[in-house]
Amino acid sequence: MGPADRWQDLAIVLRSLRHNYDGTYTDGVSFEGYSEKMLLDELGIEMDEKKYRYYLLLDELF
């Protein structure tokens, strides 16, 4: 078995953070200043939109 694709986890984390900060999961209370780029910059990773969308769609199957 080969190494796991880190985007499988990153996509879920980024979606969760976005919803927590935009008010989706916090009864409409949103928080200003959040950007997905903040986490990616800390990890030294560039956004890969294709993998991001792929793994979000894959997650919907489970």
C-alpha positions as CSV (number, residue, x, y, z in Angstrom):
1,M,0.0,0.0,0.0
2,G,1.3,3.5,-0.9
3,P,1.4,6.6,1.2
4,A,-1.9,8.3,1.9
5,D,-2.8,11.6,0.1
6,R,-2.7,14.4,2.7
7,W,-5.5,16.1,0.8
8,Q,-7.9,13.5,1.9
9,D,-7.6,14.9,5.5
10,L,-6.9,18.5,4.5
11,A,-10.1,18.8,2.5
12,I,-12.3,17.7,5.5
13,V,-10.4,20.0,7.9
14,L,-10.6,23.0,5.6
15,R,-14.4,22.5,5.0
16,S,-14.9,22.1,8.8
17,L,-12.9,25.3,9.6
18,R,-14.7,27.3,6.9
19,H,-18.1,26.3,8.2
20,N,-17.1,27.0,11.8
21,Y,-15.9,30.5,10.9
22,D,-18.7,31.4,8.5
23,G,-21.5,30.6,11.0
24,T,-22.8,27.4,9.5
25,Y,-22.0,25.4,12.6
26,T,-22.2,28.3,15.1
27,D,-25.9,29.3,14.9
28,G,-25.1,32.1,12.5
29,V,-22.3,33.6,14.5
30,S,-19.5,34.3,12.0
31,F,-15.9,35.2,12.7
32,E,-14.0,37.7,10.5
33,G,-10.5,37.3,9.3
34,Y,-10.4,33.5,8.6
35,S,-8.9,32.3,5.4
36,E,-8.1,28.7,4.3
37,K,-4.7,30.1,3.2
38,M,-3.8,30.6,6.9
39,L,-3.6,26.9,7.6
40,L,-2.1,26.0,4.3
41,D,0.6,28.7,4.8
42,E,1.4,27.3,8.3
43,L,1.8,23.8,6.8
44,G,3.8,25.0,3.8
45,I,1.2,23.6,1.4
46,E,-0.2,25.2,-1.8
47,M,-3.9,24.9,-2.4
48,D,-4.8,22.1,-4.8
49,E,-8.4,22.9,-5.9
50,K,-8.7,19.7,-7.9
51,K,-7.8,17.4,-5.0
52,Y,-9.7,19.5,-2.6
53,R,-13.0,19.2,-4.6
54,Y,-12.3,15.5,-5.3
55,Y,-12.0,14.6,-1.7
56,L,-15.0,16.6,-0.6
57,L,-17.1,14.8,-3.2
58,L,-15.6,11.5,-2.1
59,D,-16.5,12.2,1.6
60,E,-20.1,12.7,0.6
61,L,-20.2,9.0,-0.4
62,F,-19.6,7.9,3.2
